[in-house]
Protein backbone atom coordinates (compact mmCIF):
# COMPACT_ATOMS: atom_id res chain seq x y z
CA UNK A 1 0.00 0.00 0.00
CA UNK A 2 1.46 3.40 -0.98
CA UNK A 3 1.97 6.22 1.44
CA UNK A 4 -0.94 8.50 2.15
CA UNK A 5 0.11 12.13 2.16
CA UNK A 6 -1.79 15.42 2.50
CA UNK A 7 -2.13 15.78 -1.27
CA UNK A 8 -3.64 12.28 -1.61
CA UNK A 9 -6.18 12.96 1.15
CA UNK A 10 -7.08 16.29 -0.45
CA UNK A 11 -7.67 14.67 -3.83
CA UNK A 12 -9.90 11.98 -2.25
CA UNK A 13 -11.93 14.57 -0.36
CA UNK A 14 -12.35 16.63 -3.52
CA UNK A 15 -13.63 13.59 -5.49
CA UNK A 16 -16.11 12.73 -2.72
CA UNK A 17 -17.38 16.33 -2.65
CA UNK A 18 -17.91 16.27 -6.41
CA UNK A 19 -19.88 13.00 -6.24
CA UNK A 20 -22.12 14.25 -3.42
CA UNK A 21 -22.62 17.53 -5.25
CA UNK A 22 -23.71 15.70 -8.42
CA UNK A 23 -26.27 13.69 -6.47
CA UNK A 24 -27.64 16.83 -4.79
CA UNK A 25 -27.94 18.70 -8.11
CA UNK A 26 -29.74 15.82 -9.78
CA UNK A 27 -32.34 15.77 -7.00
CA UNK A 28 -31.89 12.02 -6.64
CA UNK A 29 -31.38 10.46 -3.26
CA UNK A 30 -30.37 6.88 -2.59
CA UNK A 31 -33.47 4.73 -2.17
CA UNK A 32 -33.87 1.37 -0.51
CA UNK A 33 -35.46 -1.42 -2.55
CA UNK A 34 -39.21 -1.82 -2.02
CA UNK A 35 -40.13 -4.79 0.12
CA UNK A 36 -42.62 -7.37 -1.18
CA UNK A 37 -46.07 -7.24 0.38
CA UNK A 38 -46.36 -10.24 2.73
CA UNK A 39 -49.09 -12.74 1.95
CA UNK A 40 -51.02 -14.79 4.46
CA UNK A 41 -49.63 -18.29 4.82
CA UNK A 42 -52.26 -21.02 5.19
CA UNK A 43 -51.74 -24.32 6.96
CA UNK A 44 -54.07 -27.23 7.59
CA UNK A 45 -55.90 -26.52 10.82
CA UNK A 46 -58.80 -28.98 10.80
CA UNK A 47 -59.46 -32.32 9.15
CA UNK A 48 -62.93 -33.86 9.19
CA UNK A 49 -64.29 -36.99 7.55
CA UNK A 50 -64.65 -35.23 4.19
CA UNK A 51 -62.81 -31.88 4.41
CA UNK A 52 -59.33 -30.51 4.99
CA UNK A 53 -59.58 -26.92 6.22
CA UNK A 54 -56.60 -24.59 5.79
CA UNK A 55 -56.38 -21.15 7.39
CA UNK A 56 -53.88 -18.53 8.47
CA UNK A 57 -52.51 -18.12 11.99
CA UNK A 58 -54.86 -15.25 12.89
CA UNK A 59 -58.10 -17.10 12.13
CA UNK A 60 -59.57 -18.33 15.43
CA UNK A 61 -59.66 -22.08 15.99
CA UNK A 62 -63.38 -21.88 16.72
CA UNK A 63 -64.02 -20.28 13.31
CA UNK A 64 -62.09 -22.94 11.44
CA UNK A 65 -63.67 -25.79 13.38
CA UNK A 66 -67.18 -24.37 12.95
CA UNK A 67 -66.78 -24.17 9.17
CA UNK A 68 -65.52 -27.75 8.99
CA UNK A 69 -68.31 -29.06 11.21
CA UNK A 70 -71.00 -27.24 9.21
CA UNK A 71 -69.68 -28.63 5.93
CA UNK A 72 -69.55 -32.15 7.36
CA UNK A 73 -73.12 -31.82 8.66
CA UNK A 74 -74.43 -30.85 5.19
CA UNK A 75 -72.29 -33.29 3.20
CA UNK A 76 -74.61 -36.32 2.97
CA UNK A 77 -77.75 -34.26 2.38
CA UNK A 78 -76.30 -32.27 -0.52
CA UNK A 79 -74.83 -35.36 -2.18
CA UNK A 80 -78.17 -37.14 -1.80
CA UNK A 81 -80.18 -34.22 -3.19
CA UNK A 82 -77.95 -33.99 -6.27
CA UNK A 83 -77.76 -37.74 -6.81
CA UNK A 84 -73.99 -37.96 -6.29
CA UNK A 85 -72.91 -41.27 -4.75
CA UNK A 86 -69.53 -40.11 -3.43
CA UNK A 87 -67.24 -37.11 -3.46
CA UNK A 88 -63.45 -36.85 -3.03
CA UNK A 89 -61.97 -35.11 -0.03
CA UNK A 90 -62.43 -31.36 -0.39
CA UNK A 91 -59.74 -28.80 0.42
CA UNK A 92 -61.09 -25.62 2.01
CA UNK A 93 -58.84 -22.55 2.16
CA UNK A 94 -59.88 -19.64 4.38
CA UNK A 95 -58.07 -16.30 4.25
CA UNK A 96 -58.38 -13.82 7.11
CA UNK A 97 -56.40 -11.16 5.25
CA UNK A 98 -58.46 -9.63 2.45
CA UNK A 99 -55.43 -8.40 0.51
CA UNK A 100 -53.97 -11.91 0.32
CA UNK A 101 -57.35 -13.40 -0.58
CA UNK A 102 -58.10 -11.00 -3.43
CA UNK A 103 -54.53 -11.22 -4.71
CA UNK A 104 -54.93 -14.98 -5.10
CA UNK A 105 -58.41 -14.60 -6.61
CA UNK A 106 -57.06 -12.14 -9.19
CA UNK A 107 -54.10 -14.39 -9.97
CA UNK A 108 -56.38 -17.39 -10.55
CA UNK A 109 -59.06 -15.71 -12.67
CA UNK A 110 -56.97 -13.01 -14.29
CA UNK A 111 -59.42 -10.35 -13.10
CA UNK A 112 -60.63 -8.88 -9.81
CA UNK A 113 -64.19 -9.27 -8.54
CA UNK A 114 -65.82 -8.99 -5.13
CA UNK A 115 -66.58 -12.68 -4.58
CA UNK A 116 -66.13 -13.69 -0.94
CA UNK A 117 -66.12 -17.34 -1.94
CA UNK A 118 -65.38 -19.35 -5.06
CA UNK A 119 -64.31 -22.79 -6.20
CA UNK A 120 -61.44 -23.81 -8.44
CA UNK A 121 -62.94 -27.21 -9.18
CA UNK A 122 -65.06 -29.90 -7.51
CA UNK A 123 -62.57 -30.45 -4.69
CA UNK A 124 -61.33 -26.96 -3.83
CA UNK A 125 -63.17 -24.18 -1.97
CA UNK A 126 -61.68 -20.75 -1.33
CA UNK A 127 -63.22 -18.35 1.16
CA UNK A 128 -62.68 -15.00 2.82
CA UNK A 129 -63.29 -15.09 6.57
CA UNK A 130 -65.87 -12.76 8.02
CA UNK A 131 -69.60 -12.39 7.63
CA UNK A 132 -71.50 -15.65 7.60
CA UNK A 133 -68.53 -17.85 6.73
CA UNK A 134 -70.38 -21.13 7.33
CA UNK A 135 -73.17 -20.17 4.94
CA UNK A 136 -70.67 -19.13 2.27
CA UNK A 137 -68.77 -22.40 2.71
CA UNK A 138 -71.85 -24.58 2.20
CA UNK A 139 -72.93 -22.46 -0.79
CA UNK A 140 -69.58 -23.10 -2.47
CA UNK A 141 -69.67 -26.79 -1.56
CA UNK A 142 -73.04 -27.08 -3.29
CA UNK A 143 -71.34 -25.68 -6.41
CA UNK A 144 -68.52 -28.20 -6.02
CA UNK A 145 -70.93 -31.14 -5.84
CA UNK A 146 -72.83 -29.71 -8.82
CA UNK A 147 -69.62 -30.00 -10.84
CA UNK A 148 -69.19 -33.58 -9.65
CA UNK A 149 -72.71 -34.27 -10.90
CA UNK A 150 -72.07 -32.52 -14.23
CA UNK A 151 -68.59 -31.10 -15.04
CA UNK A 152 -70.16 -28.73 -17.60
CA UNK A 153 -72.64 -27.20 -15.16
CA UNK A 154 -70.48 -24.28 -13.96
CA UNK A 155 -72.43 -21.07 -14.73
CA UNK A 156 -74.10 -22.91 -17.60
CA UNK A 157 -76.68 -21.51 -17.31
CA UNK A 158 -75.77 -19.16 -14.48
CA UNK A 159 -79.31 -18.67 -13.18
CA UNK A 160 -79.73 -22.44 -12.65
CA UNK A 161 -76.20 -22.89 -11.29
CA UNK A 162 -76.83 -20.28 -8.59
CA UNK A 163 -80.40 -21.43 -7.94
CA UNK A 164 -79.20 -24.93 -7.03
CA UNK A 165 -76.62 -23.59 -4.57
CA UNK A 166 -79.08 -21.16 -3.01
CA UNK A 167 -81.74 -23.84 -2.64
CA UNK A 168 -79.35 -26.41 -1.17
CA UNK A 169 -78.06 -23.85 1.30
CA UNK A 170 -81.49 -22.60 2.38
CA UNK A 171 -80.72 -19.07 1.14
CA UNK A 172 -84.23 -18.25 -0.02
CA UNK A 173 -84.81 -14.56 -0.68
CA UNK A 174 -88.40 -13.49 -1.24
CA UNK A 175 -88.82 -11.68 -4.58
CA UNK A 176 -90.48 -8.79 -2.75
CA UNK A 177 -87.12 -8.10 -1.11
CA UNK A 178 -85.37 -7.69 -4.47
CA UNK A 179 -85.87 -4.10 -5.59
CA UNK A 180 -85.91 -4.68 -9.35
CA UNK A 181 -88.42 -7.54 -9.08
CA UNK A 182 -90.66 -5.68 -6.64
CA UNK A 183 -90.96 -3.00 -9.36
CA UNK A 184 -91.87 -5.64 -11.94
CA UNK A 185 -88.51 -5.38 -13.72
CA UNK A 186 -87.95 -9.10 -14.16
CA UNK A 187 -84.66 -10.33 -15.68
CA UNK A 188 -84.72 -12.50 -18.79
CA UNK A 189 -83.13 -15.93 -18.81
CA UNK A 190 -80.78 -14.82 -21.58
CA UNK A 191 -79.48 -11.96 -19.44
CA UNK A 192 -78.55 -14.48 -16.74
CA UNK A 193 -76.74 -16.81 -19.12
CA UNK A 194 -73.01 -16.41 -19.90
CA UNK A 195 -72.29 -15.15 -23.39
CA UNK A 196 -68.87 -16.76 -23.71
CA UNK A 197 -67.11 -20.00 -22.90
CA UNK A 198 -64.85 -18.16 -20.44
CA UNK A 199 -67.82 -16.88 -18.49
CA UNK A 200 -69.39 -20.34 -18.36
CA UNK A 201 -66.25 -21.82 -16.77
CA UNK A 202 -65.68 -18.92 -14.37
CA UNK A 203 -66.71 -20.41 -11.03
CA UNK A 204 -66.14 -17.26 -8.98
CA UNK A 205 -69.64 -17.34 -7.57
CA UNK A 206 -70.05 -14.50 -5.13
CA UNK A 207 -71.57 -15.69 -1.88
CA UNK A 208 -71.80 -12.11 -0.65
CA UNK A 209 -74.25 -11.09 -3.34
CA UNK A 210 -76.10 -14.36 -3.67
CA UNK A 211 -76.98 -14.68 -0.01
ChimeraX attribute file (.defattr): number of C-alpha atoms within 10 A of each C-alpha:
attribute: neighborCount
match mode: 1-to-1
recipient: residues
	/A:1	3
	/A:2	4
	/A:3	6
	/A:4	8
	/A:5	8
	/A:6	8
	/A:7	9
	/A:8	11
	/A:9	10
	/A:10	11
	/A:11	11
	/A:12	11
	/A:13	11
	/A:14	11
	/A:15	11
	/A:16	12
	/A:17	11
	/A:18	12
	/A:19	10
	/A:20	10
	/A:21	11
	/A:22	12
	/A:23	12
	/A:24	11
	/A:25	8
	/A:26	8
	/A:27	7
	/A:28	9
	/A:29	8
	/A:30	6
	/A:31	6
	/A:32	6
	/A:33	6
	/A:34	6
	/A:35	6
	/A:36	6
	/A:37	8
	/A:38	8
	/A:39	15
	/A:40	17
	/A:41	12
	/A:42	17
	/A:43	14
	/A:44	14
	/A:45	17
	/A:46	18
	/A:47	16
	/A:48	14
	/A:49	11
	/A:50	15
	/A:51	21
	/A:52	18
	/A:53	23
	/A:54	22
	/A:55	25
	/A:56	19
	/A:57	14
	/A:58	11
	/A:59	18
	/A:60	11
	/A:61	12
	/A:62	9
	/A:63	16
	/A:64	23
	/A:65	16
	/A:66	14
	/A:67	23
	/A:68	25
	/A:69	18
	/A:70	14
	/A:71	24
	/A:72	16
	/A:73	12
	/A:74	15
	/A:75	20
	/A:76	14
	/A:77	12
	/A:78	20
	/A:79	18
	/A:80	11
	/A:81	9
	/A:82	15
	/A:83	13
	/A:84	15
	/A:85	10
	/A:86	13
	/A:87	16
	/A:88	11
	/A:89	15
	/A:90	20
	/A:91	18
	/A:92	26
	/A:93	25
	/A:94	26
	/A:95	26
	/A:96	19
	/A:97	17
	/A:98	15
	/A:99	14
	/A:100	16
	/A:101	22
	/A:102	19
	/A:103	13
	/A:104	16
	/A:105	23
	/A:106	12
	/A:107	11
	/A:108	12
	/A:109	14
	/A:110	9
	/A:111	10
	/A:112	13
	/A:113	13
	/A:114	13
	/A:115	18
	/A:116	25
	/A:117	25
	/A:118	25
	/A:119	21
	/A:120	16
	/A:121	17
	/A:122	22
	/A:123	18
	/A:124	18
	/A:125	24
	/A:126	25
	/A:127	24
	/A:128	22
	/A:129	23
	/A:130	16
	/A:131	10
	/A:132	12
	/A:133	21
	/A:134	19
	/A:135	20
	/A:136	27
	/A:137	28
	/A:138	27
	/A:139	29
	/A:140	29
	/A:141	27
	/A:142	27
	/A:143	27
	/A:144	26
	/A:145	24
	/A:146	23
	/A:147	17
	/A:148	22
	/A:149	18
	/A:150	11
	/A:151	13
	/A:152	13
	/A:153	18
	/A:154	23
	/A:155	23
	/A:156	19
	/A:157	17
	/A:158	20
	/A:159	16
	/A:160	16
	/A:161	20
	/A:162	22
	/A:163	14
	/A:164	16
	/A:165	24
	/A:166	22
	/A:167	13
	/A:168	20
	/A:169	20
	/A:170	13
	/A:171	14
	/A:172	12
	/A:173	12
	/A:174	9
	/A:175	12
	/A:176	11
	/A:177	9
	/A:178	10
	/A:179	10
	/A:180	12
	/A:181	13
	/A:182	12
	/A:183	9
	/A:184	10
	/A:185	9
	/A:186	10
	/A:187	10
	/A:188	9
	/A:189	11
	/A:190	11
	/A:191	10
	/A:192	14
	/A:193	17
	/A:194	17
	/A:195	12
	/A:196	8
	/A:197	10
	/A:198	11
	/A:199	15
	/A:200	17
	/A:201	17
	/A:202	16
	/A:203	22
	/A:204	22
	/A:205	24
	/A:206	18
	/A:207	24
	/A:208	15
	/A:209	9
	/A:210	16
	/A:211	15
